[in-house]
């Protein structure tokens, strides 16, 4: 079965929130046609910036990164856009590493900056005939 809509998770560390907002505005049409979730503050910022619903999960430090990791493991996501701050240390660093590891393990594309996000979402592999298929659990 081919997914009718892309399932996208958005995460941005504090120092990257403005980049996420700008990226989301630039990709407004994509996000409006997708099922989008994100960590709490990122979801609220993006939803307001692009005027489309973004399901808010927990904040990253309170388990939002882990929730997205679980969604990856359950094959509930097609793409993760995670603008993390490589220059800052984070109390939930283990969750960040686990999220990155799960995305690689389960072959879910993960964009860690605006350039990689743009390259992924404009790939011809997202065409209607080549959409990711939902794998059986």
C-alpha positions in Angstrom: 0.0 0.0 0.0 1.4 3.4 -1.0 1.1 6.2 1.6 -1.2 8.9 0.3 0.6 11.6 2.3 4.1 11.9 3.5 4.6 11.5 7.3 7.1 14.1 8.5 8.6 14.8 11.9 10.1 18.2 12.7 12.6 18.9 15.5 14.8 22.0 16.0 17.1 22.8 18.9 16.8 26.4 20.2 19.6 27.7 18.2 18.1 26.3 15.0 14.4 27.3 15.5 14.7 30.3 13.1 16.2 28.1 10.4 13.3 25.6 10.9 10.7 28.3 10.6 12.3 29.7 7.4 12.6 26.2 5.9 9.0 25.4 6.8 7.8 28.7 5.2 9.8 27.9 2.0 8.3 24.4 2.0 4.7 25.4 3.0 3.0 23.5 0.2 4.9 20.3 1.0 3.9 20.6 4.7 0.3 21.4 4.0 0.0 18.1 2.0 1.8 16.0 4.6 1.0 14.6 8.0 3.4 16.6 10.2 4.3 16.2 13.8 7.1 17.8 15.9 8.5 18.4 19.3 6.3 20.8 21.2 7.9 24.2 20.7 9.0 23.4 17.1 5.5 22.2 16.2 3.9 25.4 17.6 6.3 27.6 15.8 6.0 25.8 12.5 2.2 25.6 12.7 1.9 29.3 13.3 4.4 30.2 10.5 2.8 28.1 7.8 -0.8 28.1 9.1 -1.3 24.3 9.0 -1.8 21.8 11.7 1.4 20.2 13.2 0.8 17.6 15.9 2.7 18.6 18.9 4.5 15.9 20.8 6.4 16.3 24.1 9.3 18.8 24.1 12.6 17.2 23.2 14.1 17.1 26.7 10.9 15.7 28.1 10.6 12.8 25.7 9.7 14.2 22.3 12.9 12.9 20.7 12.1 9.5 22.2 8.6 9.7 20.9 9.8 10.4 17.4 12.3 7.6 17.7 9.5 5.2 18.6 7.6 6.4 15.5 10.6 5.6 13.4 10.9 2.1 14.9 7.2 1.5 14.2 7.6 2.7 10.6 5.2 5.6 11.1 7.4 8.3 9.5 8.8 8.8 6.0 11.1 11.7 6.9 12.6 13.4 9.9 13.8 17.0 9.6 16.0 17.5 12.7 17.9 20.8 12.8 20.2 20.1 15.8 22.8 22.4 17.2 26.2 20.8 16.8 27.9 23.5 19.0 25.7 23.2 22.0 25.6 20.4 24.6 22.2 19.0 25.5 21.0 17.3 28.6 19.1 14.8 26.5 22.1 14.0 24.3 21.5 10.3 24.6 18.0 10.7 23.1 19.5 12.7 20.2 22.0 10.0 19.4 19.3 7.3 19.7 17.1 9.2 17.3 19.8 9.5 14.7 20.7 5.8 15.2 17.1 4.7 14.7 16.7 6.8 11.6 19.8 5.2 10.0 18.8 1.7 11.3 15.3 1.9 9.9 16.3 3.6 6.6 14.3 6.8 7.3 15.8 9.8 5.7 16.9 12.4 8.3 17.9 15.9 7.3 20.1 17.7 9.8 20.3 21.2 8.2 18.4 23.3 5.6 20.5 22.1 2.7 20.0 18.4 3.4 16.3 19.0 4.0 15.9 20.8 0.7 17.8 18.0 -1.2 15.7 15.3 0.4 12.3 16.9 -0.2 13.1 17.8 -3.8 14.4 14.4 -4.7 12.7 12.7 -7.6 12.3 9.7 -5.3 9.3 11.4 -3.7 7.4 11.3 -7.0 4.0 9.7 -6.8 5.2 6.4 -8.3 8.2 6.1 -6.0 6.6 7.1 -2.7 7.8 5.1 0.4 5.6 2.1 1.1 4.4 1.3 4.5 6.1 -2.0 5.6 4.2 -4.5 7.6 4.8 -4.4 11.3 
